[in-house]
């Protein structure tokens, strides 16, 4: 993924010369180099993944990419090939946008790390502060799903919620360097060109970023791996137990020290005994609910659908699982995502 299109914007797709950017371009005063739209389209997925890792929110990442593309189109006639490839130029703009968005904002964290552990039956409590938590994103928006399965498993680790949350501990510049070098595999010289610094400075920033990540150590959890028979069986058993409201069956699939959280609330539980009690409470009954598998932030997830009273089902929540040693160690149930997030068409698997 470190390769770059040679030459200018025209060279990215073999075009030449400047053309007017259509009706919208005339309205904005835009000029484009032939082929720029195609070049940007080819970068959209990996650039969205980059912005997601930087910002910790799928919606924010989409906004950052859209702003990047608009700035690129506005400035296309001022592109200077002497300052780097088209790809490097686009990433420089995206990086600056992400840094601006991060400036003055609080560090995002996992919902379970923001929760207040309580006991089954207690009220959900206060709402999380806006923008406090790392939020999921559909795999299809940030990963090239046409890659071979082994490569895709590795890539999924880099968008797992726990890894993205760990990245938020890094200063923005170190975060950018680590993502570009260790995730996207850019050479140090290209990262140095992007950041307008030296390769030695990039290497130093990378070493500091790696040291911090070793200290904050992302919470454990397996990525979604359809080739893993044991994982497939565990997910099938979990789904069957949930849909049949088999509380004992569900609890048997949990780690003894399993946790659960339910954003946007600060509510959380620690231990499978408390989780089992909460699941079995009459007010928490999910009888008739269905689970539909999706791929979210590189890990196993389900749409949770509730009966609509007319024989059908409607969105209720997005449930994400963290699996360790073939047991569920954490569940995060996002109550508001189906109703508020435009990134999540209901039955579109990532």
C-alpha positions as a Markdown table, in Angstrom:
| # | Residue | x | y | z |
|---|---|---|---|---|
| 1 | Unk | 0.0 | 0.0 | 0.0 |
| 2 | Unk | 3.1 | 2.2 | 0.1 |
| 3 | Unk | 3.2 | 2.7 | -3.7 |
| 4 | Unk | 2.3 | 6.1 | -5.1 |
| 5 | Unk | 1.1 | 7.2 | -8.5 |
| 6 | Unk | 4.0 | 9.0 | -10.3 |
| 7 | Unk | 3.8 | 12.5 | -11.5 |
| 8 | Unk | 1.0 | 15.0 | -11.1 |
| 9 | Unk | -2.7 | 14.6 | -10.9 |
| 10 | Unk | -2.9 | 14.0 | -14.6 |
| 11 | Unk | -0.2 | 11.3 | -14.3 |
| 12 | Unk | -2.2 | 9.5 | -11.7 |
| 13 | Unk | -4.6 | 8.2 | -14.4 |
| 14 | Unk | -2.7 | 9.0 | -17.6 |
| 15 | Unk | -4.7 | 12.1 | -18.4 |
| 16 | Unk | -3.3 | 15.5 | -19.4 |
| 17 | Unk | -4.3 | 19.1 | -19.1 |
| 18 | Unk | -6.9 | 21.0 | -17.1 |
| 19 | Unk | -10.6 | 20.7 | -17.5 |
| 20 | Unk | -13.6 | 22.5 | -15.9 |
| 21 | Unk | -15.1 | 20.6 | -13.0 |
| 22 | Unk | -18.6 | 20.6 | -14.4 |
| 23 | Unk | -21.6 | 22.8 | -13.2 |
| 24 | Unk | -20.5 | 22.4 | -9.5 |
| 25 | Unk | -17.0 | 23.4 | -10.4 |
| 26 | Unk | -18.2 | 26.6 | -12.1 |
| 27 | Unk | -20.2 | 27.4 | -9.0 |
| 28 | Unk | -17.2 | 26.8 | -6.7 |
| 29 | Unk | -14.6 | 28.2 | -9.1 |
| 30 | Unk | -13.0 | 24.7 | -9.2 |
| 31 | Unk | -10.4 | 23.5 | -11.7 |
| 32 | Unk | -9.4 | 19.9 | -12.0 |
| 33 | Unk | -6.7 | 17.9 | -13.7 |
| 34 | Unk | -8.1 | 15.2 | -15.9 |
| 35 | Unk | -8.6 | 12.0 | -13.9 |
| 36 | Unk | -8.5 | 13.5 | -10.5 |
| 37 | Unk | -12.0 | 12.3 | -9.6 |
| 38 | Unk | -11.0 | 8.7 | -10.5 |
| 39 | Unk | -7.8 | 9.1 | -8.5 |
| 40 | Unk | -9.7 | 10.3 | -5.5 |
| 41 | Unk | -12.3 | 7.5 | -5.8 |
| 42 | Unk | -9.4 | 5.0 | -5.7 |
| 43 | Unk | -8.2 | 6.4 | -2.5 |
| 44 | Unk | -11.5 | 6.8 | -0.7 |
| 45 | Unk | -11.5 | 3.5 | 1.3 |
| 46 | Unk | -7.9 | 3.6 | 2.5 |
| 47 | Unk | -8.2 | 7.3 | 3.2 |
| 48 | Unk | -11.4 | 6.8 | 5.2 |
| 49 | Unk | -9.6 | 4.1 | 7.2 |
| 50 | Unk | -6.7 | 6.5 | 7.9 |
| 51 | Unk | -9.0 | 9.2 | 9.1 |
| 52 | Unk | -11.0 | 6.7 | 11.2 |
| 53 | Unk | -7.8 | 5.6 | 13.0 |
| 54 | Unk | -6.8 | 9.2 | 13.5 |
| 55 | Unk | -10.2 | 10.4 | 14.8 |
| 56 | Unk | -11.9 | 7.3 | 16.4 |
| 57 | Unk | -15.3 | 8.0 | 14.7 |
| 58 | Unk | -16.7 | 6.7 | 11.5 |
| 59 | Unk | -18.9 | 9.7 | 11.0 |
| 60 | Unk | -16.0 | 12.1 | 11.7 |
| 61 | Unk | -13.8 | 10.2 | 9.3 |
| 62 | Unk | -16.4 | 10.4 | 6.5 |
| 63 | Unk | -16.7 | 14.2 | 7.1 |
| 64 | Unk | -12.9 | 14.5 | 7.0 |
| 65 | Unk | -12.6 | 12.6 | 3.7 |
| 66 | Unk | -15.3 | 14.7 | 2.1 |
| 67 | Unk | -13.6 | 17.9 | 3.2 |
| 68 | Unk | -10.3 | 16.5 | 1.9 |
| 69 | Unk | -11.7 | 15.8 | -1.5 |
| 70 | Unk | -13.3 | 19.3 | -1.7 |
| 71 | Unk | -10.1 | 21.0 | -0.8 |
| 72 | Unk | -8.2 | 18.8 | -3.3 |
| 73 | Unk | -10.6 | 19.8 | -6.1 |
| 74 | Unk | -10.4 | 23.5 | -5.2 |
| 75 | Unk | -6.6 | 23.4 | -5.2 |
| 76 | Unk | -6.0 | 21.0 | -8.1 |
| 77 | Unk | -4.5 | 23.7 | -10.3 |
| 78 | Unk | -2.0 | 24.6 | -7.6 |
| 79 | Unk | -0.7 | 21.0 | -7.1 |
| 80 | Unk | 3.1 | 21.0 | -7.1 |
| 81 | Unk | 4.6 | 17.6 | -8.1 |
| 82 | Unk | 8.0 | 18.7 | -6.6 |
| 83 | Unk | 6.5 | 18.5 | -3.1 |
| 84 | Unk | 5.4 | 14.8 | -3.5 |
| 85 | Unk | 3.1 | 12.5 | -5.3 |
| 86 | Unk | -0.6 | 13.0 | -5.6 |
| 87 | Unk | -1.3 | 10.4 | -2.9 |
| 88 | Unk | 1.1 | 12.2 | -0.5 |
| 89 | Unk | -0.5 | 15.5 | -1.3 |
| 90 | Unk | -4.0 | 14.2 | -0.6 |
| 91 | Unk | -2.9 | 12.5 | 2.6 |
| 92 | Unk | -1.2 | 15.8 | 3.7 |
| 93 | Unk | -4.5 | 17.6 | 3.3 |
| 94 | Unk | -6.4 | 14.8 | 5.2 |
| 95 | Unk | -3.8 | 14.8 | 8.0 |
| 96 | Unk | -4.1 | 18.6 | 8.5 |
| 97 | Unk | -7.9 | 18.3 | 8.6 |
| 98 | Unk | -7.7 | 15.5 | 11.2 |
| 99 | Unk | -5.2 | 17.5 | 13.3 |
| 100 | Unk | -7.5 | 20.5 | 13.2 |
| 101 | Unk | -10.5 | 18.3 | 14.3 |
| 102 | Unk | -8.4 | 16.8 | 17.2 |
| 103 | Unk | -7.2 | 20.2 | 18.4 |
| 104 | Unk | -8.8 | 20.9 | 21.8 |
| 105 | Unk | -10.9 | 17.8 | 21.8 |
| 106 | Unk | -10.9 | 15.2 | 24.6 |
| 107 | Unk | -9.3 | 11.8 | 24.0 |
| 108 | Unk | -11.9 | 9.2 | 23.0 |
| 109 | Unk | -12.0 | 5.9 | 24.9 |
| 110 | Unk | -13.8 | 2.6 | 24.8 |
| 111 | Unk | -17.3 | 2.7 | 26.3 |
| 112 | Unk | -16.4 | 0.1 | 28.8 |
| 113 | Unk | -13.5 | 2.3 | 30.1 |
| 114 | Unk | -15.9 | 5.2 | 30.4 |
| 115 | Unk | -18.6 | 3.2 | 32.2 |
| 116 | Unk | -19.4 | 3.1 | 35.9 |
| 117 | Unk | -19.6 | -0.6 | 36.8 |
| 118 | Unk | -22.8 | -1.4 | 38.7 |
| 119 | Unk | -25.1 | -4.2 | 39.5 |
| 120 | Unk | -27.9 | -5.8 | 37.6 |
| 121 | Unk | -31.2 | -4.0 | 37.9 |
| 122 | Unk | -29.6 | -0.6 | 38.6 |
| 123 | Unk | -30.6 | 2.4 | 36.4 |
| 124 | Unk | -28.6 | 3.1 | 33.3 |
| 125 | Unk | -27.3 | 6.3 | 34.8 |
| 126 | Unk | -26.0 | 9.4 | 33.0 |
| 127 | Unk | -25.3 | 9.8 | 29.3 |
| 128 | Unk | -21.7 | 9.7 | 28.0 |
| 129 | Unk | -20.4 | 13.1 | 27.0 |
| 130 | Unk | -20.7 | 13.9 | 23.3 |
| 131 | Unk | -17.7 | 12.6 | 21.5 |
| 132 | Unk | -16.3 | 10.7 | 24.5 |
| 133 | Unk | -16.2 | 7.2 | 23.1 |
| 134 | Unk | -14.5 | 5.6 | 20.2 |
| 135 | Unk | -17.3 | 4.7 | 17.8 |
| 136 | Unk | -17.6 | 1.8 | 15.3 |
| 137 | Unk | -17.5 | 1.9 | 11.5 |
| 138 | Unk | -18.6 | -0.6 | 8.9 |
| 139 | Unk | -15.7 | -2.6 | 7.6 |
| 140 | Unk | -16.6 | -1.9 | 4.0 |
| 141 | Unk | -15.9 | 1.8 | 4.4 |
| 142 | Unk | -12.4 | 1.4 | 5.8 |
| 143 | Unk | -11.1 | -1.9 | 4.5 |
| 144 | Unk | -10.5 | -3.4 | 1.0 |
| 145 | Unk | -12.7 | -6.5 | 1.3 |
| 146 | Unk | -11.3 | -7.9 | -1.9 |
| 147 | Unk | -7.9 | -8.6 | -0.3 |
| 148 | Unk | -6.9 | -12.2 | 0.4 |
| 149 | Unk | -8.4 | -13.5 | 3.6 |
| 150 | Unk | -5.1 | -13.7 | 5.5 |
| 151 | Unk | -4.3 | -10.0 | 4.7 |
| 152 | Unk | -7.8 | -8.9 | 5.6 |
| 153 | Unk | -7.5 | -10.5 | 9.0 |
| 154 | Unk | -4.4 | -8.5 | 9.7 |
| 155 | Unk | -6.0 | -5.3 | 8.4 |
| 156 | Unk | -9.0 | -5.8 | 10.6 |
| 157 | Unk | -6.8 | -5.7 | 13.7 |
| 158 | Unk | -5.9 | -2.1 | 12.8 |
| 159 | Unk | -9.5 | -0.9 | 12.9 |
| 160 | Unk | -10.6 | -2.9 | 16.0 |
| 161 | Unk | -12.1 | -0.6 | 18.6 |
| 162 | Unk | -9.5 | -1.4 | 21.2 |
| 163 | Unk | -6.6 | -0.6 | 18.9 |
| 164 | Unk | -8.2 | 2.6 | 17.7 |
| 165 | Unk | -8.8 | 3.6 | 21.3 |
| 166 | Unk | -5.1 | 2.9 | 22.1 |
| 167 | Unk | -4.1 | 5.1 | 19.1 |
| 168 | Unk | -6.0 | 8.0 | 20.8 |
| 169 | Unk | -3.3 | 8.1 | 23.5 |
| 170 | Unk | -0.8 | 9.3 | 20.9 |
| 171 | Unk | -0.2 | 13.0 | 20.0 |
| 172 | Unk | -1.7 | 13.6 | 16.6 |
| 173 | Unk | 1.7 | 13.7 | 14.8 |
| 174 | Unk | 2.9 | 10.4 | 16.3 |
| 175 | Unk | -0.5 | 8.9 | 15.6 |
| 176 | Unk | -0.2 | 9.9 | 11.9 |
| 177 | Unk | 3.4 | 8.5 | 11.7 |
| 178 | Unk | 2.5 | 5.2 | 13.3 |
| 179 | Unk | -0.6 | 4.6 | 11.1 |
| 180 | Unk | 1.3 | 5.5 | 7.9 |
| 181 | Unk | 4.4 | 3.5 | 8.8 |
| 182 | Unk | 3.1 | 0.4 | 10.6 |
| 183 | Unk | -0.5 | 0.1 | 9.3 |
| 184 | Unk | -0.3 | 1.5 | 5.7 |
| 185 | Unk | 3.4 | 0.5 | 5.3 |
| 186 | Unk | 4.6 | 3.8 | 3.8 |
| 187 | Unk | 8.4 | 4.2 | 3.6 |
| 188 | Unk | 9.9 | 6.7 | 6.1 |
| 189 | Unk | 10.9 | 9.0 | 3.2 |
| 190 | Unk | 7.3 | 9.3 | 1.9 |
| 191 | Unk | 6.0 | 10.0 | 5.4 |
| 192 | Unk | 8.7 | 12.7 | 5.8 |
| 193 | Unk | 7.6 | 14.3 | 2.6 |
| 194 | Unk | 4.0 | 14.3 | 3.8 |
| 195 | Unk | 4.8 | 15.9 | 7.1 |
| 196 | Unk | 7.5 | 18.1 | 5.6 |
| 197 | Unk | 10.2 | 16.9 | 8.0 |
| 198 | Unk | 13.2 | 14.5 | 7.9 |
| 199 | Unk | 13.2 | 10.8 | 7.7 |
| 200 | Unk | 15.1 | 10.8 | 11.0 |
| 201 | Unk | 12.4 | 12.8 | 12.6 |
| 202 | Unk | 9.8 | 10.3 | 11.4 |
| 203 | Unk | 11.8 | 7.4 | 12.7 |
| 204 | Unk | 12.1 | 9.1 | 16.1 |
| 205 | Unk | 8.3 | 9.8 | 16.3 |
| 206 | Unk | 7.6 | 6.2 | 15.3 |
| 207 | Unk | 9.8 | 4.8 | 18.1 |
| 208 | Unk | 8.0 | 7.0 | 20.7 |
| 209 | Unk | 4.6 | 6.0 | 19.4 |
| 210 | Unk | 5.4 | 2.3 | 19.5 |
| 211 | Unk | 6.7 | 2.7 | 23.1 |
| 212 | Unk | 3.4 | 4.4 | 24.2 |
| 213 | Unk | 1.3 | 1.7 | 22.5 |
| 214 | Unk | 3.3 | -0.9 | 24.4 |
| 215 | Unk | 2.4 | 1.0 | 27.6 |
| 216 | Unk | -1.3 | 1.4 | 27.0 |
| 217 | Unk | -1.7 | -2.1 | 25.5 |
| 218 | Unk | -5.0 | -2.4 | 23.6 |
| 219 | Unk | -7.7 | -4.6 | 25.3 |
| 220 | Unk | -7.5 | -8.1 | 23.9 |
| 221 | Unk | -9.9 | -9.4 | 21.4 |
| 222 | Unk | -10.0 | -11.5 | 18.2 |
| 223 | Unk | -10.8 | -9.9 | 14.8 |
| 224 | Unk | -13.6 | -11.3 | 12.7 |
| 225 | Unk | -12.2 | -14.3 | 10.8 |
| 226 | Unk | -14.7 | -16.3 | 8.8 |
| 227 | Unk | -12.1 | -19.0 | 8.2 |
| 228 | Unk | -11.9 | -19.7 | 11.9 |
| 229 | Unk | -14.2 | -22.6 | 12.5 |
| 230 | Unk | -14.2 | -22.3 | 16.3 |
| 231 | Unk | -15.1 | -18.6 | 16.1 |
| 232 | Unk | -17.9 | -19.4 | 13.6 |
| 233 | Unk | -19.3 | -22.0 | 16.0 |
| 234 | Unk | -19.1 | -19.6 | 19.0 |
| 235 | Unk | -20.9 | -16.9 | 17.1 |
| 236 | Unk | -23.6 | -19.3 | 16.0 |
| 237 | Unk | -24.1 | -20.6 | 19.5 |
| 238 | Unk | -24.3 | -17.0 | 20.8 |
| 239 | Unk | -26.8 | -16.0 | 18.2 |
| 240 | Unk | -29.0 | -19.1 | 18.8 |
| 241 | Unk | -28.9 | -18.7 | 22.6 |
| 242 | Unk | -29.8 | -15.0 | 22.3 |
| 243 | Unk | -32.6 | -15.5 | 19.9 |
| 244 | Unk | -34.1 | -18.3 | 22.1 |
| 245 | Unk | -33.5 | -16.2 | 25.2 |
| 246 | Unk | -31.5 | -19.0 | 26.7 |
| 247 | Unk | -29.8 | -17.1 | 29.5 |
| 248 | Unk | -27.9 | -20.1 | 30.8 |
| 249 | Unk | -26.6 | -20.8 | 27.3 |
| 250 | Unk | -25.5 | -17.2 | 26.9 |
| 251 | Unk | -23.7 | -17.1 | 30.2 |
| 252 | Unk | -21.8 | -20.3 | 29.4 |
| 253 | Unk | -20.2 | -18.5 | 26.5 |
| 254 | Unk | -18.9 | -15.6 | 28.6 |
| 255 | Unk | -15.5 | -15.3 | 30.3 |
| 256 | Unk | -15.8 | -15.3 | 34.1 |
| 257 | Unk | -14.6 | -11.7 | 34.1 |
| 258 | Unk | -16.6 | -10.6 | 31.1 |
| 259 | Unk | -17.8 | -7.0 | 30.9 |
| 260 | Unk | -20.7 | -5.2 | 29.1 |
| 261 | Unk | -21.6 | -1.6 | 28.3 |
| 262 | Unk | -24.4 | 0.1 | 26.6 |
| 263 | Unk | -23.6 | 3.5 | 25.1 |
| 264 | Unk | -24.8 | 6.2 | 25.1 |
| 265 | Unk | -25.2 | 5.4 | 28.8 |
| 266 | Unk | -22.4 | 5.2 | 31.4 |
| 267 | Unk | -23.9 | 1.9 | 32.6 |
| 268 | Unk | -21.7 | -1.1 | 32.7 |
| 269 | Unk | -21.4 | -4.5 | 34.3 |
| 270 | Unk | -18.4 | -6.6 | 35.4 |
| 271 | Unk | -18.5 | -10.4 | 35.7 |
| 272 | Unk | -20.7 | -13.0 | 33.9 |
| 273 | Unk | -22.8 | -13.5 | 37.1 |
| 274 | Unk | -24.0 | -9.9 | 37.0 |
| 275 | Unk | -24.4 | -10.0 | 33.2 |
| 276 | Unk | -26.5 | -13.1 | 33.5 |
| 277 | Unk | -28.7 | -11.5 | 36.2 |
| 278 | Unk | -29.2 | -8.5 | 33.9 |
| 279 | Unk | -30.1 | -10.6 | 30.9 |
| 280 | Unk | -32.6 | -12.6 | 32.9 |
| 281 | Unk | -34.4 | -9.6 | 34.4 |
| 282 | Unk | -38.0 | -9.2 | 33.2 |
| 283 | Unk | -37.5 | -5.6 | 32.2 |
| 284 | Unk | -34.5 | -6.6 | 30.0 |
| 285 | Unk | -36.3 | -9.4 | 28.2 |
| 286 | Unk | -35.3 | -9.6 | 24.6 |
| 287 | Unk | -37.8 | -12.3 | 23.6 |
| 288 | Unk | -38.5 | -12.3 | 19.9 |
| 289 | Unk | -35.4 | -10.3 | 19.1 |
| 290 | Unk | -33.2 | -11.3 | 16.2 |
| 291 | Unk | -29.5 | -11.0 | 15.5 |
| 292 | Unk | -28.2 | -10.2 | 12.0 |
| 293 | Unk | -24.4 | -10.6 | 11.5 |
| 294 | Unk | -22.4 | -7.6 | 10.3 |
| 295 | Unk | -18.7 | -6.7 | 10.2 |
| 296 | Unk | -18.0 | -3.6 | 12.3 |
| 297 | Unk | -14.5 | -2.2 | 13.1 |
| 298 | Unk | -12.9 | -5.5 | 12.2 |
| 299 | Unk | -14.7 | -7.5 | 14.9 |
| 300 | Unk | -17.7 | -9.8 | 15.2 |
| 301 | Unk | -21.0 | -7.8 | 15.5 |
| 302 | Unk | -24.7 | -8.2 | 15.1 |
| 303 | Unk | -27.6 | -5.9 | 14.3 |
| 304 | Unk | -30.1 | -6.5 | 17.1 |
| 305 | Unk | -33.7 | -6.2 | 15.8 |
| 306 | Unk | -36.8 | -6.1 | 18.0 |
| 307 | Unk | -40.4 | -7.1 | 17.0 |
| 308 | Unk | -42.4 | -4.2 | 15.6 |
| 309 | Unk | -45.7 | -5.6 | 16.7 |
| 310 | Unk | -46.9 | -6.2 | 13.2 |
| 311 | Unk | -44.9 | -9.4 | 12.4 |
| 312 | Unk | -41.7 | -7.7 | 11.4 |
| 313 | Unk | -38.6 | -6.4 | 13.1 |
| 314 | Unk | -37.0 | -3.0 | 13.4 |
| 315 | Unk | -33.5 | -1.8 | 14.4 |
| 316 | Unk | -32.8 | -1.7 | 18.1 |
| 317 | Unk | -29.1 | -1.8 | 18.6 |
| 318 | Unk | -25.7 | -2.7 | 17.2 |
| 319 | Unk | -24.1 | -5.4 | 19.4 |
| 320 | Unk | -20.3 | -5.9 | 19.2 |
| 321 | Unk | -18.4 | -8.7 | 20.7 |
| 322 | Unk | -14.8 | -9.1 | 21.9 |
| 323 | Unk | -13.6 | -12.7 | 21.9 |
| 324 | Unk | -10.6 | -14.2 | 23.7 |
| 325 | Unk | -9.8 | -17.9 | 24.0 |
| 326 | Unk | -13.1 | -18.7 | 22.3 |
| 327 | Unk | -15.2 | -17.0 | 25.0 |
| 328 | Unk | -16.9 | -13.6 | 24.9 |
| 329 | Unk | -15.0 | -11.2 | 27.1 |
| 330 | Unk | -16.9 | -8.0 | 26.3 |
| 331 | Unk | -20.1 | -6.9 | 24.7 |
| 332 | Unk | -20.9 | -3.4 | 23.6 |
| 333 | Unk | -24.5 | -2.7 | 22.7 |
| 334 | Unk | -24.8 | 0.6 | 20.8 |
| 335 | Unk | -28.4 | 1.7 | 21.4 |
| 336 | Unk | -28.5 | 4.8 | 19.3 |
| 337 | Unk | -26.6 | 3.8 | 16.1 |
| 338 | Unk | -29.5 | 2.3 | 14.1 |
| 339 | Unk | -31.5 | 5.4 | 14.5 |
| 340 | Unk | -28.9 | 8.1 | 14.1 |
| 341 | Unk | -25.9 | 6.9 | 12.0 |
| 342 | Unk | -26.2 | 7.2 | 8.2 |
| 343 | Unk | -23.2 | 4.8 | 7.8 |
| 344 | Unk | -25.3 | 1.8 | 8.7 |
| 345 | Unk | -27.7 | 0.5 | 6.1 |
| 346 | Unk | -29.5 | -2.2 | 8.0 |
| 347 | Unk | -28.9 | -5.5 | 6.2 |
| 348 | Unk | -25.7 | -4.4 | 4.3 |
| 349 | Unk | -23.0 | -6.7 | 5.5 |
| 350 | Unk | -19.5 | -5.1 | 5.6 |
